[in-house]
Amino acid sequence: MPFTLVPIFDFLNHSNAPSALHRFNADSGMFEVVAIRPIAEGEQVSTSYSMLSNDKLLYKYGFTIPDNPYNTVALRPQYPSTPEDDPLK
């Protein structure tokens, strides 16, 4: 499915333990927000934007999560091209 802007959906906050899910109902042709657990009166409705690391959350949605369990670090070692370039030598 291509990316779609859905008014009101941006009011749903992201959570790694969401209270609802969002989906497209092909039968009705409508987007839905469906509770996946009881939601207390006054509690915010949250959904999961996906299991994303903080760099992806920041890039795609403009926020990060403290202690994000899906956070990753990409390590790209650069090896010296010659022994003379080796800083550990």
PDB file with SEQRES, HELIX, SHEET and CRYST1 records, atoms N, CA, C and O in Angstrom:
SEQRES   1 A   89  MET PRO PHE THR LEU VAL PRO ILE PHE ASP PHE LEU ASN          
SEQRES   2 A   89  HIS SER ASN ALA PRO SER ALA LEU HIS ARG PHE ASN ALA          
SEQRES   3 A   89  ASP SER GLY MET PHE GLU VAL VAL ALA ILE ARG PRO ILE          
SEQRES   4 A   89  ALA GLU GLY GLU GLN VAL SER THR SER TYR SER MET LEU          
SEQRES   5 A   89  SER ASN ASP LYS LEU LEU TYR LYS TYR GLY PHE THR ILE          
SEQRES   6 A   89  PRO ASP ASN PRO TYR ASN THR VAL ALA LEU ARG PRO GLN          
SEQRES   7 A   89  TYR PRO SER THR PRO GLU ASP ASP PRO LEU LYS                  
HELIX    1 AA1 PHE A    9  PHE A   11  5                                   3    
HELIX    2 AA2 ASN A   54  TYR A   61  1                                   8    
HELIX    3 AA3 PRO A   83  ASP A   85  5                                   3    
SHEET    1 AA1 2 ASN A  13  HIS A  14  0                                        
SHEET    2 AA1 2 SER A  46  THR A  47  1                                        
SHEET    1 AA2 2 ALA A  20  ASN A  25  0                                        
SHEET    2 AA2 2 MET A  30  ALA A  35 -1                                        
CRYST1    1.000    1.000    1.000  90.00  90.00  90.00 P 1           1          
ATOM      1  N   MET A   1       0.845  -1.171   0.000  1.00  0.00           N  
ATOM      2  CA  MET A   1       0.000   0.000   0.000  1.00  0.00           C  
ATOM      3  C   MET A   1       0.893   1.237   0.000  1.00  0.00           C  
ATOM      4  O   MET A   1       1.844   1.287   0.780  1.00  0.00           O  
ATOM      5  N   PRO A   2       0.635   2.213  -0.819  1.00  0.00           N  
ATOM      6  CA  PRO A   2       1.446   3.438  -0.831  1.00  0.00           C  
ATOM      7  C   PRO A   2       1.224   4.242   0.445  1.00  0.00           C  
ATOM      8  O   PRO A   2       0.253   4.026   1.170  1.00  0.00           O  
ATOM      9  N   PHE A   3       2.127   5.158   0.704  1.00  0.00           N  
ATOM     10  CA  PHE A   3       1.970   6.030   1.864  1.00  0.00           C  
ATOM     11  C   PHE A   3       0.722   6.875   1.695  1.00  0.00           C  
ATOM     12  O   PHE A   3       0.425   7.351   0.599  1.00  0.00           O  
ATOM     13  N   THR A   4      -0.005   7.057   2.783  1.00  0.00           N  
ATOM     14  CA  THR A   4      -1.246   7.805   2.747  1.00  0.00           C  
ATOM     15  C   THR A   4      -1.295   8.741   3.943  1.00  0.00           C  
ATOM     16  O   THR A   4      -0.947   8.338   5.053  1.00  0.00           O  
ATOM     17  N   LEU A   5      -1.715   9.964   3.742  1.00  0.00           N  
ATOM     18  CA  LEU A   5      -1.967  10.883   4.845  1.00  0.00           C  
ATOM     19  C   LEU A   5      -3.386  10.655   5.332  1.00  0.00           C  
ATOM     20  O   LEU A   5      -4.338  10.713   4.554  1.00  0.00           O  
ATOM     21  N   VAL A   6      -3.519  10.395   6.620  1.00  0.00           N  
ATOM     22  CA  VAL A   6      -4.834  10.139   7.196  1.00  0.00           C  
ATOM     23  C   VAL A   6      -5.062  11.155   8.311  1.00  0.00           C  
ATOM     24  O   VAL A   6      -4.439  11.053   9.367  1.00  0.00           O  
ATOM     25  N   PRO A   7      -5.941  12.132   8.096  1.00  0.00           N  
ATOM     26  CA  PRO A   7      -6.211  13.121   9.148  1.00  0.00           C  
ATOM     27  C   PRO A   7      -6.638  12.431  10.444  1.00  0.00           C  
ATOM     28  O   PRO A   7      -7.307  11.398  10.415  1.00  0.00           O  
ATOM     29  N   ILE A   8      -6.258  12.991  11.541  1.00  0.00           N  
ATOM     30  CA  ILE A   8      -6.548  12.537  12.896  1.00  0.00           C  
ATOM     31  C   ILE A   8      -5.555  11.472  13.372  1.00  0.00           C  
ATOM     32  O   ILE A   8      -5.255  11.422  14.564  1.00  0.00           O  
ATOM     33  N   PHE A   9      -5.038  10.624  12.485  1.00  0.00           N  
ATOM     34  CA  PHE A   9      -4.114   9.576  12.912  1.00  0.00           C  
ATOM     35  C   PHE A   9      -2.855  10.156  13.544  1.00  0.00           C  
ATOM     36  O   PHE A   9      -2.217   9.495  14.362  1.00  0.00           O  
ATOM     37  N   ASP A  10      -2.492  11.373  13.179  1.00  0.00           N  
ATOM     38  CA  ASP A  10      -1.292  11.966  13.772  1.00  0.00           C  
ATOM     39  C   ASP A  10      -1.512  12.329  15.245  1.00  0.00           C  
ATOM     40  O   ASP A  10      -0.561  12.708  15.928  1.00  0.00           O  
ATOM     41  N   PHE A  11      -2.737  12.220  15.742  1.00  0.00           N  
ATOM     42  CA  PHE A  11      -2.998  12.437  17.166  1.00  0.00           C  
ATOM     43  C   PHE A  11      -2.629  11.210  18.001  1.00  0.00           C  
ATOM     44  O   PHE A  11      -2.534  11.298  19.225  1.00  0.00           O  
ATOM     45  N   LEU A  12      -2.423  10.075  17.349  1.00  0.00           N  
ATOM     46  CA  LEU A  12      -2.053   8.859  18.065  1.00  0.00           C  
ATOM     47  C   LEU A  12      -0.562   8.893  18.374  1.00  0.00           C  
ATOM     48  O   LEU A  12       0.261   9.044  17.471  1.00  0.00           O  
ATOM     49  N   ASN A  13      -0.221   8.754  19.633  1.00  0.00           N  
ATOM     50  CA  ASN A  13       1.180   8.726  20.026  1.00  0.00           C  
ATOM     51  C   ASN A  13       1.742   7.329  19.863  1.00  0.00           C  
ATOM     52  O   ASN A  13       1.018   6.337  19.942  1.00  0.00           O  
ATOM     53  N   HIS A  14       3.047   7.266  19.636  1.00  0.00           N  
ATOM     54  CA  HIS A  14       3.741   5.982  19.500  1.00  0.00           C  
ATOM     55  C   HIS A  14       4.022   5.408  20.881  1.00  0.00           C  
ATOM     56  O   HIS A  14       4.305   6.140  21.829  1.00  0.00           O  
ATOM     57  N   SER A  15       3.939   4.096  20.977  1.00  0.00           N  
ATOM     58  CA  SER A  15       4.328   3.385  22.191  1.00  0.00           C  
ATOM     59  C   SER A  15       4.840   2.009  21.796  1.00  0.00           C  
ATOM     60  O   SER A  15       4.351   1.406  20.841  1.00  0.00           O  
ATOM     61  N   ASN A  16       5.837   1.511  22.544  1.00  0.00           N  
ATOM     62  CA  ASN A  16       6.285   0.139  22.331  1.00  0.00           C  
ATOM     63  C   ASN A  16       5.323  -0.846  23.001  1.00  0.00           C  
ATOM     64  O   ASN A  16       5.425  -2.054  22.787  1.00  0.00           O  
ATOM     65  N   ALA A  17       4.385  -0.331  23.816  1.00  0.00           N  
ATOM     66  CA  ALA A  17       3.318  -1.138  24.422  1.00  0.00           C  
ATOM     67  C   ALA A  17       1.994  -0.420  24.127  1.00  0.00           C  
ATOM     68  O   ALA A  17       1.381   0.147  25.031  1.00  0.00           O  
ATOM     69  N   PRO A  18       1.561  -0.446  22.876  1.00  0.00           N  
ATOM     70  CA  PRO A  18       0.402   0.356  22.472  1.00  0.00           C  
ATOM     71  C   PRO A  18      -0.922  -0.155  23.042  1.00  0.00           C  
ATOM     72  O   PRO A  18      -1.044  -1.316  23.435  1.00  0.00           O  
ATOM     73  N   SER A  19      -1.910   0.744  23.075  1.00  0.00           N  
ATOM     74  CA  SER A  19      -3.255   0.380  23.517  1.00  0.00           C  
ATOM     75  C   SER A  19      -4.175   0.097  22.326  1.00  0.00           C  
ATOM     76  O   SER A  19      -5.278  -0.419  22.502  1.00  0.00           O  
ATOM     77  N   ALA A  20      -3.723   0.433  21.123  1.00  0.00           N  
ATOM     78  CA  ALA A  20      -4.559   0.258  19.932  1.00  0.00           C  
ATOM     79  C   ALA A  20      -3.673  -0.031  18.721  1.00  0.00           C  
ATOM     80  O   ALA A  20      -2.454   0.137  18.763  1.00  0.00           O  
ATOM     81  N   LEU A  21      -4.315  -0.464  17.656  1.00  0.00           N  
ATOM     82  CA  LEU A  21      -3.601  -0.612  16.395  1.00  0.00           C  
ATOM     83  C   LEU A  21      -4.382   0.144  15.330  1.00  0.00           C  
ATOM     84  O   LEU A  21      -5.586   0.368  15.455  1.00  0.00           O  
ATOM     85  N   HIS A  22      -3.677   0.524  14.296  1.00  0.00           N  
ATOM     86  CA  HIS A  22      -4.339   1.205  13.177  1.00  0.00           C  
ATOM     87  C   HIS A  22      -4.208   0.324  11.946  1.00  0.00           C  
ATOM     88  O   HIS A  22      -3.198  -0.349  11.741  1.00  0.00           O  
ATOM     89  N   ARG A  23      -5.259   0.347  11.132  1.00  0.00           N  
ATOM     90  CA  ARG A  23      -5.262  -0.515   9.963  1.00  0.00           C  
ATOM     91  C   ARG A  23      -6.233   0.023   8.919  1.00  0.00           C  
ATOM     92  O   ARG A  23      -7.092   0.856   9.204  1.00  0.00           O  
ATOM     93  N   PHE A  24      -6.069  -0.476   7.719  1.00  0.00           N  
ATOM     94  CA  PHE A  24      -6.999  -0.159   6.641  1.00  0.00           C  
ATOM     95  C   PHE A  24      -7.932  -1.349   6.470  1.00  0.00           C  
ATOM     96  O   PHE A  24      -7.480  -2.483   6.311  1.00  0.00           O  
ATOM     97  N   ASN A  25      -9.226  -1.089   6.503  1.00  0.00           N  
ATOM     98  CA  ASN A  25     -10.224  -2.130   6.319  1.00  0.00           C  
ATOM     99  C   ASN A  25     -10.628  -2.131   4.848  1.00  0.00           C  
ATOM    100  O   ASN A  25     -11.344  -1.238   4.397  1.00  0.00           O  
ATOM    101  N   ALA A  26     -10.171  -3.126   4.108  1.00  0.00           N  
ATOM    102  CA  ALA A  26     -10.445  -3.183   2.670  1.00  0.00           C  
ATOM    103  C   ALA A  26     -11.929  -3.381   2.386  1.00  0.00           C  
ATOM    104  O   ALA A  26     -12.427  -2.923   1.358  1.00  0.00           O  
ATOM    105  N   ASP A  27     -12.642  -4.058   3.286  1.00  0.00           N  
ATOM    106  CA  ASP A  27     -14.075  -4.285   3.070  1.00  0.00           C  
ATOM    107  C   ASP A  27     -14.869  -2.977   3.123  1.00  0.00           C  
ATOM    108  O   ASP A  27     -15.749  -2.740   2.295  1.00  0.00           O  
ATOM    109  N   SER A  28     -14.547  -2.133   4.106  1.00  0.00           N  
ATOM    110  CA  SER A  28     -15.284  -0.871   4.249  1.00  0.00           C  
ATOM    111  C   SER A  28     -14.613   0.276   3.500  1.00  0.00           C  
ATOM    112  O   SER A  28     -15.233   1.312   3.258  1.00  0.00           O  
ATOM    113  N   GLY A  29     -13.326   0.086   3.127  1.00  0.00           N  
ATOM    114  CA  GLY A  29     -12.586   1.162   2.474  1.00  0.00           C  
ATOM    115  C   GLY A  29     -12.221   2.286   3.433  1.00  0.00           C  
ATOM    116  O   GLY A  29     -12.001   3.422   3.012  1.00  0.00           O  
ATOM    117  N   MET A  30     -12.155   1.966   4.731  1.00  0.00           N  
ATOM    118  CA  MET A  30     -11.875   2.985   5.746  1.00  0.00           C  
ATOM    119  C   MET A  30     -10.673   2.595   6.594  1.00  0.00           C  
ATOM    120  O   MET A  30     -10.350   1.417   6.745  1.00  0.00           O  
ATOM    121  N   PHE A  31     -10.018   3.617   7.145  1.00  0.00           N  
ATOM    122  CA  PHE A  31      -8.973   3.390   8.127  1.00  0.00           C  
ATOM    123  C   PHE A  31      -9.633   3.264   9.494  1.00  0.00           C  
ATOM    124  O   PHE A  31     -10.620   3.941   9.783  1.00  0.00           O  
ATOM    125  N   GLU A  32      -9.073   2.382  10.339  1.00  0.00           N  
ATOM    126  CA  GLU A  32      -9.651   2.133  11.650  1.00  0.00           C  
ATOM    127  C   GLU A  32      -8.579   2.210  12.728  1.00  0.00           C  
ATOM    128  O   GLU A  32      -7.409   1.915  12.486  1.00  0.00           O  
ATOM    129  N   VAL A  33      -8.999   2.608  13.913  1.00  0.00           N  
ATOM    130  CA  VAL A  33      -8.189   2.499  15.121  1.00  0.00           C  
ATOM    131  C   VAL A  33      -8.952   1.546  16.027  1.00  0.00           C  
ATOM    132  O   VAL A  33     -10.101   1.810  16.382  1.00  0.00           O  
ATOM    133  N   VAL A  34      -8.315   0.434  16.406  1.00  0.00           N  
ATOM    134  CA  VAL A  34      -8.978  -0.617  17.164  1.00  0.00           C  
ATOM    135  C   VAL A  34      -8.220  -0.846  18.468  1.00  0.00           C  
ATOM    136  O   VAL A  34      -7.007  -1.058  18.456  1.00  0.00           O  
ATOM    137  N   ALA A  35      -8.936  -0.804  19.592  1.00  0.00           N  
ATOM    138  CA  ALA A  35      -8.318  -1.072  20.890  1.00  0.00           C  
ATOM    139  C   ALA A  35      -7.860  -2.527  20.945  1.00  0.00           C  
ATOM    140  O   ALA A  35      -8.576  -3.428  20.507  1.00  0.00           O  
ATOM    141  N   ILE A  36      -6.661  -2.751  21.485  1.00  0.00           N  
ATOM    142  CA  ILE A  36      -6.165  -4.118  21.641  1.00  0.00           C  
ATOM    143  C   ILE A  36      -6.079  -4.510  23.116  1.00  0.00           C  
ATOM    144  O   ILE A  36      -5.668  -5.620  23.455  1.00  0.00           O  
ATOM    145  N   ARG A  37      -6.469  -3.590  23.972  1.00  0.00           N  
ATOM    146  CA  ARG A  37      -6.583  -3.845  25.412  1.00  0.00           C  
ATOM    147  C   ARG A  37      -7.534  -2.787  25.965  1.00  0.00           C  
ATOM    148  O   ARG A  37      -7.810  -1.792  25.295  1.00  0.00           O  
ATOM    149  N   PRO A  38      -8.039  -2.995  27.188  1.00  0.00           N  
ATOM    150  CA  PRO A  38      -8.911  -1.962  27.765  1.00  0.00           C  
ATOM    151  C   PRO A  38      -8.153  -0.632  27.912  1.00  0.00           C  
ATOM    152  O   PRO A  38      -6.986  -0.612  28.304  1.00  0.00           O  
ATOM    153  N   ILE A  39      -8.823   0.452  27.598  1.00  0.00           N  
ATOM    154  CA  ILE A  39      -8.235   1.792  27.709  1.00  0.00           C  
ATOM    155  C   ILE A  39      -9.042   2.563  28.741  1.00  0.00           C  
ATOM    156  O   ILE A  39     -10.247   2.758  28.582  1.00  0.00           O  
ATOM    157  N   ALA A  40      -8.372   2.997  29.794  1.00  0.00           N  
ATOM    158  CA  ALA A  40      -9.051   3.706  30.881  1.00  0.00           C  
ATOM    159  C   ALA A  40      -9.498   5.093  30.429  1.00  0.00           C  
ATOM    160  O   ALA A  40      -8.892   5.698  29.545  1.00  0.00           O  
ATOM    161  N   GLU A  41     -10.555   5.578  31.044  1.00  0.00           N  
ATOM    162  CA  GLU A  41     -11.020   6.931  30.758  1.00  0.00           C  
ATOM    163  C   GLU A  41      -9.892   7.915  31.069  1.00  0.00           C  
ATOM    164  O   GLU A  41      -9.294   7.856  32.143  1.00  0.00           O  
ATOM    165  N   GLY A  42      -9.609   8.800  30.149  1.00  0.00           N  
ATOM    166  CA  GLY A  42      -8.553   9.789  30.318  1.00  0.00           C  
ATOM    167  C   GLY A  42      -7.180   9.318  29.859  1.00  0.00           C  
ATOM    168  O   GLY A  42      -6.264  10.130  29.727  1.00  0.00           O  
ATOM    169  N   GLU A  43      -7.023   8.023  29.614  1.00  0.00           N  
ATOM    170  CA  GLU A  43      -5.742   7.490  29.132  1.00  0.00           C  
ATOM    171  C   GLU A  43      -5.591   7.815  27.648  1.00  0.00           C  
ATOM    172  O   GLU A  43      -6.556   7.719  26.889  1.00  0.00           O  
ATOM    173  N   GLN A  44      -4.401   8.193  27.239  1.00  0.00           N  
ATOM    174  CA  GLN A  44      -4.197   8.461  25.821  1.00  0.00           C  
ATOM    175  C   GLN A  44      -4.217   7.164  25.017  1.00  0.00           C  
ATOM    176  O   GLN A  44      -3.811   6.106  25.498  1.00  0.00           O  
ATOM    177  N   VAL A  45      -4.691   7.272  23.799  1.00  0.00           N  
ATOM    178  CA  VAL A  45      -4.689   6.137  22.885  1.00  0.00           C  
ATOM    179  C   VAL A  45      -3.353   6.162  22.151  1.00  0.00           C  
ATOM    180  O   VAL A  45      -2.978   7.173  21.557  1.00  0.00           O  
ATOM    181  N   SER A  46      -2.644   5.047  22.196  1.00  0.00           N  
ATOM    182  CA  SER A  46      -1.344   4.975  21.535  1.00  0.00           C  
ATOM    183  C   SER A  46      -1.325   3.802  20.571  1.00  0.00           C  
ATOM    184  O   SER A  46      -2.073   2.835  20.718  1.00  0.00           O  
ATOM    185  N   THR A  47      -0.465   3.913  19.599  1.00  0.00           N  
ATOM    186  CA  THR A  47      -0.279   2.851  18.612  1.00  0.00           C  
ATOM    187  C   THR A  47       1.222   2.688  18.394  1.00  0.00           C  
ATOM    188  O   THR A  47       2.005   3.534  18.826  1.00  0.00           O  
ATOM    189  N   SER A  48       1.619   1.635  17.746  1.00  0.00           N  
ATOM    190  CA  SER A  48       3.031   1.434  17.449  1.00  0.00           C  
ATOM    191  C   SER A  48       3.318   1.863  16.018  1.00  0.00           C  
ATOM    192  O   SER A  48       2.678   1.385  15.081  1.00  0.00           O  
ATOM    193  N   TYR A  49       4.272   2.757  15.852  1.00  0.00           N  
ATOM    194  CA  TYR A  49       4.684   3.161  14.509  1.00  0.00           C  
ATOM    195  C   TYR A  49       5.540   2.074  13.872  1.00  0.00           C  
ATOM    196  O   TYR A  49       5.742   2.074  12.658  1.00  0.00           O  
ATOM    197  N   SER A  50       6.034   1.168  14.668  1.00  0.00           N  
ATOM    198  CA  SER A  50       6.829   0.023  14.262  1.00  0.00           C  
ATOM    199  C   SER A  50       7.961  -0.128  15.276  1.00  0.00           C  
ATOM    200  O   SER A  50       8.179   0.758  16.103  1.00  0.00           O  
ATOM    201  N   MET A  51       8.672  -1.236  15.215  1.00  0.00           N  
ATOM    202  CA  MET A  51       9.806  -1.476  16.107  1.00  0.00           C  
ATOM    203  C   MET A  51      11.027  -0.823  15.467  1.00  0.00           C  
ATOM    204  O   MET A  51      11.781  -1.475  14.745  1.00  0.00           O  
ATOM    205  N   LEU A  52      11.218   0.472  15.737  1.00  0.00           N  
ATOM    206  CA  LEU A  52      12.264   1.245  15.076  1.00  0.00           C  
ATOM    207  C   LEU A  52      13.292   1.742  16.073  1.00  0.00           C  
ATOM    208  O   LEU A  52      12.970   2.014  17.230  1.00  0.00           O  
ATOM    209  N   SER A  53      14.523   1.858  15.621  1.00  0.00           N  
ATOM    210  CA  SER A  53      15.584   2.439  16.432  1.00  0.00           C  
ATOM    211  C   SER A  53      15.383   3.953  16.505  1.00  0.00           C  
ATOM    212  O   SER A  53      14.633   4.525  15.713  1.00  0.00           O  
ATOM    213  N   ASN A  54      16.052   4.591  17.452  1.00  0.00           N  
ATOM    214  CA  ASN A  54      15.891   6.032  17.630  1.00  0.00           C  
ATOM    215  C   ASN A  54      16.301   6.833  16.407  1.00  0.00           C  
ATOM    216  O   ASN A  54      15.680   7.852  16.105  1.00  0.00           O  
ATOM    217  N   ASP A  55      17.339   6.392  15.691  1.00  0.00           N  
ATOM    218  CA  ASP A  55      17.732   7.171  14.514  1.00  0.00           C  
ATOM    219  C   ASP A  55      16.633   7.140  13.449  1.00  0.00           C  
ATOM    220  O   ASP A  55      16.406   8.138  12.765  1.00  0.00           O  
ATOM    221  N   LYS A  56      15.953   6.001  13.307  1.00  0.00           N  
ATOM    222  CA  LYS A  56      14.856   5.914  12.331  1.00  0.00           C  
ATOM    223  C   LYS A  56      13.623   6.685  12.806  1.00  0.00           C  
ATOM    224  O   LYS A  56      12.951   7.335  12.005  1.00  0.00           O  
ATOM    225  N   LEU A  57      13.321   6.612  14.120  1.00  0.00           N  
ATOM    226  CA  LEU A  57      12.204   7.387  14.658  1.00  0.00           C  
ATOM    227  C   LEU A  57      12.448   8.885  14.469  1.00  0.00           C  
ATOM    228  O   LEU A  57      11.535   9.622  14.094  1.00  0.00           O  
ATOM    229  N   LEU A  58      13.666   9.330  14.726  1.00  0.00           N  
ATOM    230  CA  LEU A  58      13.990  10.743  14.565  1.00  0.00           C  
ATOM    231  C   LEU A  58      13.877  11.159  13.110  1.00  0.00           C  
ATOM    232  O   LEU A  58      13.315  12.212  12.807  1.00  0.00           O  
ATOM    233  N   TYR A  59      14.397  10.356  12.218  1.00  0.00           N  
ATOM    234  CA  TYR A  59      14.364  10.676  10.791  1.00  0.00           C  
ATOM    235  C   TYR A  59      12.941  10.685  10.229  1.00  0.00           C  
ATOM    236  O   TYR A  59      12.566  11.589   9.483  1.00  0.00           O  
ATOM    237  N   LYS A  60      12.149   9.662  10.598  1.00  0.00           N  
ATOM    238  CA  LYS A  60      10.811   9.531  10.015  1.00  0.00           C  
ATOM    239  C   LYS A  60       9.738  10.338  10.738  1.00  0.00           C  
ATOM    240  O   LYS A  60       8.811  10.844  10.106  1.00  0.00           O  
ATOM    241  N   TYR A  61       9.859  10.463  12.088  1.00  0.00           N  
ATOM    242  CA  TYR A  61       8.765  11.046  12.855  1.00  0.00           C  
ATOM    243  C   TYR A  61       9.159  12.237  13.727  1.00  0.00           C  
ATOM    244  O   TYR A  61       8.288  12.921  14.263  1.00  0.00           O  
ATOM    245  N   GLY A  62      10.457  12.492  13.875  1.00  0.00           N  
ATOM    246  CA  GLY A  62      10.893  13.676  14.610  1.00  0.00           C  
ATOM    247  C   GLY A  62      10.996  13.527  16.110  1.00  0.00           C  
ATOM    248  O   GLY A  62      10.994  14.532  16.820  1.00  0.00           O  
ATOM    249  N   PHE A  63      11.088  12.305  16.621  1.00  0.00           N  
ATOM    250  CA  PHE A  63      11.250  12.116  18.066  1.00  0.00           C  
ATOM    251  C   PHE A  63      12.092  10.872  18.331  1.00  0.00           C  
ATOM    252  O   PHE A  63      12.310  10.049  17.443  1.00  0.00           O  
ATOM    253  N   THR A  64      12.555  10.754  19.562  1.00  0.00           N  
ATOM    254  CA  THR A  64      13.276   9.565  20.017  1.00  0.00           C  
ATOM    255  C   THR A  64      12.641   9.084  21.317  1.00  0.00           C  
ATOM    256  O   THR A  64      11.840   9.801  21.918  1.00  0.00           O  
ATOM    257  N   ILE A  65      12.991   7.875  21.753  1.00  0.00           N  
ATOM    258  CA  ILE A  65      12.440   7.283  22.964  1.00  0.00           C  
ATOM    259  C   ILE A  65      13.586   6.954  23.913  1.00  0.00           C  
ATOM    260  O   ILE A  65      14.509   6.234  23.533  1.00  0.00           O  
ATOM    261  N   PRO A  66      13.543   7.472  25.148  1.00  0.00           N  
ATOM    262  CA  PRO A  66      14.573   7.079  26.114  1.00  0.00           C  
ATOM    263  C   PRO A  66      14.528   5.563  26.347  1.00  0.00           C  
ATOM    264  O   PRO A  66      13.445   4.983  26.420  1.00  0.00           O  
ATOM    265  N   ASP A  67      15.657   4.944  26.460  1.00  0.00           N  
ATOM    266  CA  ASP A  67      15.767   3.502  26.719  1.00  0.00           C  
ATOM    267  C   ASP A  67      14.990   2.669  25.693  1.00  0.00           C  
ATOM    268  O   ASP A  67      14.346   1.682  26.048  1.00  0.00           O  
ATOM    269  N   ASN A  68      15.056   3.067  24.434  1.00  0.00           N  
ATOM    270  CA  ASN A  68      14.357   2.362  23.354  1.00  0.00           C  
ATOM    271  C   ASN A  68      14.933   0.950  23.212  1.00  0.00           C  
ATOM    272  O   ASN A  68      16.117   0.803  22.910  1.00  0.00           O  
ATOM    273  N   PRO A  69      14.114  -0.099  23.426  1.00  0.00           N  
ATOM    274  CA  PRO A  69      14.652  -1.465  23.321  1.00  0.00           C  
ATOM    275  C   PRO A  69      15.025  -1.855  21.895  1.00  0.00           C  
ATOM    276  O   PRO A  69      15.704  -2.863  21.693  1.00  0.00           O  
ATOM    277  N   TYR A  70      14.599  -1.084  20.914  1.00  0.00           N  
ATOM    278  CA  TYR A  70      14.902  -1.396  19.516  1.00  0.00           C  
ATOM    279  C   TYR A  70      16.035  -0.529  18.974  1.00  0.00           C  
ATOM    280  O   TYR A  70      16.298  -0.520  17.772  1.00  0.00           O  
ATOM    281  N   ASN A  71      16.701   0.197  19.868  1.00  0.00           N  
ATOM    282  CA  ASN A  71      17.788   1.057  19.444  1.00  0.00           C  
ATOM    283  C   ASN A  71      18.974   0.211  18.976  1.00  0.00           C  
ATOM    284  O   ASN A  71      19.266  -0.840  19.546  1.00  0.00           O  
ATOM    285  N   THR A  72      19.634   0.679  17.954  1.00  0.00           N  
ATOM    286  CA  THR A  72      20.800  -0.017  17.418  1.00  0.00           C  
ATOM    287  C   THR A  72      21.908   0.981  17.141  1.00  0.00           C  
ATOM    288  O   THR A  72      21.683   2.189  17.068  1.00  0.00           O  
ATOM    289  N   VAL A  73      23.089   0.455  16.993  1.00  0.00           N  
ATOM    290  CA  VAL A  73      24.233   1.265  16.612  1.00  0.00           C  
ATOM    291  C   VAL A  73      24.908   0.566  15.441  1.00  0.00           C  
ATOM    292  O   VAL A  73      25.246  -0.615  15.525  1.00  0.00           O  
ATOM    293  N   ALA A  74      25.101   1.289  14.364  1.00  0.00           N  
ATOM    294  CA  ALA A  74      25.787   0.715  13.203  1.00  0.00           C  
ATOM    295  C   ALA A  74      27.277   0.985  13.334  1.00  0.00           C  
ATOM    296  O   ALA A  74      27.707   2.130  13.471  1.00  0.00           O  
ATOM    297  N   LEU A  75      28.045  -0.070  13.290  1.00  0.00           N  
ATOM    298  CA  LEU A  75      29.497   0.056  13.351  1.00  0.00           C  
ATOM    299  C   LEU A  75      30.059  -0.248  11.973  1.00  0.00           C  
ATOM    300  O   LEU A  75      29.824  -1.313  11.401  1.00  0.00           O  
ATOM    301  N   ARG A  76      30.801   0.708  11.463  1.00  0.00           N  
ATOM    302  CA  ARG A  76      31.420   0.523  10.145  1.00  0.00           C  
ATOM    303  C   ARG A  76      32.922   0.754  10.290  1.00  0.00           C  
ATOM    304  O   ARG A  76      33.419   1.859  10.072  1.00  0.00           O  
ATOM    305  N   PRO A  77      33.633  -0.309  10.660  1.00  0.00           N  
ATOM    306  CA  PRO A  77      35.076  -0.137  10.853  1.00  0.00           C  
ATOM    307  C   PRO A  77      35.779   0.209   9.540  1.00  0.00           C  
ATOM    308  O   PRO A  77      35.426  -0.282   8.468  1.00  0.00           O  
ATOM    309  N   GLN A  78      36.764   1.055   9.668  1.00  0.00           N  
ATOM    310  CA  GLN A  78      37.587   1.399   8.512  1.00  0.00           C  
ATOM    311  C   GLN A  78      38.981   0.846   8.773  1.00  0.00           C  
ATOM    312  O   GLN A  78      39.643   1.200   9.749  1.00  0.00           O  
ATOM    313  N   TYR A  79      39.396  -0.013   7.892  1.00  0.00           N  
ATOM    314  CA  TYR A  79      40.684  -0.654   8.043  1.00  0.00           C  
ATOM    315  C   TYR A  79      41.746   0.151   7.294  1.00  0.00           C  
ATOM    316  O   TYR A  79      41.484   0.683   6.215  1.00  0.00           O  
ATOM    317  N   PRO A  80      42.930   0.235   7.867  1.00  0.00           N  
ATOM    318  CA  PRO A  80      43.989   0.974   7.173  1.00  0.00           C  
ATOM    319  C   PRO A  80      44.313   0.318   5.835  1.00  0.00           C  
ATOM    320  O   PRO A  80      44.347  -0.907   5.718  1.00  0.00           O  
ATOM    321  N   SER A  81      44.547   1.146   4.845  1.00  0.00           N  
ATOM    322  CA  SER A  81      44.839   0.620   3.517  1.00  0.00           C  
ATOM    323  C   SER A  81      46.270   0.078   3.435  1.00  0.00           C  
ATOM    324  O   SER A  81      46.556  -0.805   2.627  1.00  0.00           O  
ATOM    325  N   THR A  82      47.155   0.601   4.261  1.00  0.00           N  
ATOM    326  CA  THR A  82      48.526   0.103   4.300  1.00  0.00           C  
ATOM    327  C   THR A  82      48.967  -0.010   5.760  1.00  0.00           C  
ATOM    328  O   THR A  82      48.401   0.657   6.626  1.00  0.00           O  
ATOM    329  N   PRO A  83      49.964  -0.842   6.043  1.00  0.00           N  
ATOM    330  CA  PRO A  83      50.429  -0.959   7.436  1.00  0.00           C  
ATOM    331  C   PRO A  83      50.912   0.375   8.001  1.00  0.00           C  
ATOM    332  O   PRO A  83      50.826   0.588   9.211  1.00  0.00           O  
ATOM    333  N   GLU A  84      51.412   1.266   7.171  1.00  0.00           N  
ATOM    334  CA  GLU A  84      51.893   2.557   7.662  1.00  0.00           C  
ATOM    335  C   GLU A  84      50.740   3.436   8.156  1.00  0.00           C  
ATOM    336  O   GLU A  84      50.950   4.325   8.981  1.00  0.00           O  
ATOM    337  N   ASP A  85      49.533   3.193   7.660  1.00  0.00           N  
ATOM    338  CA  ASP A  85      48.363   3.992   8.071  1.00  0.00           C  
ATOM    339  C   ASP A  85      47.734   3.461   9.354  1.00  0.00           C  
ATOM    340  O   ASP A  85      46.811   4.082   9.880  1.00  0.00           O  
ATOM    341  N   ASP A  86      48.205   2.335   9.870  1.00  0.00           N  
ATOM    342  CA  ASP A  86      47.607   1.713  11.037  1.00  0.00           C  
ATOM    343  C   ASP A  86      47.957   2.527  12.288  1.00  0.00           C  
ATOM    344  O   ASP A  86      49.128   2.592  12.662  1.00  0.00           O  
ATOM    345  N   PRO A  87      46.969   3.149  12.944  1.00  0.00           N  
ATOM    346  CA  PRO A  87      47.260   3.966  14.133  1.00  0.00           C  
ATOM    347  C   PRO A  87      47.670   3.126  15.337  1.00  0.00           C  
ATOM    348  O   PRO A  87      48.222   3.664  16.297  1.00  0.00           O  
ATOM    349  N   LEU A  88      47.416   1.836  15.308  1.00  0.00           N  
ATOM    350  CA  LEU A  88      47.787   0.970  16.436  1.00  0.00           C  
ATOM    351  C   LEU A  88      49.174   0.378  16.308  1.00  0.00           C  
ATOM    352  O   LEU A  88      49.639  -0.326  17.204  1.00  0.00           O  
ATOM    353  N   LYS A  89      49.829   0.658  15.211  1.00  0.00           N  
ATOM    354  CA  LYS A  89      51.157   0.114  14.972  1.00  0.00           C  
ATOM    355  C   LYS A  89      52.196   0.897  15.717  1.00  0.00           C  
ATOM    356  O   LYS A  89      53.383   0.581  15.636  1.00  0.00           O  
TER     357      LYS A  89                                                      
END                                                                             
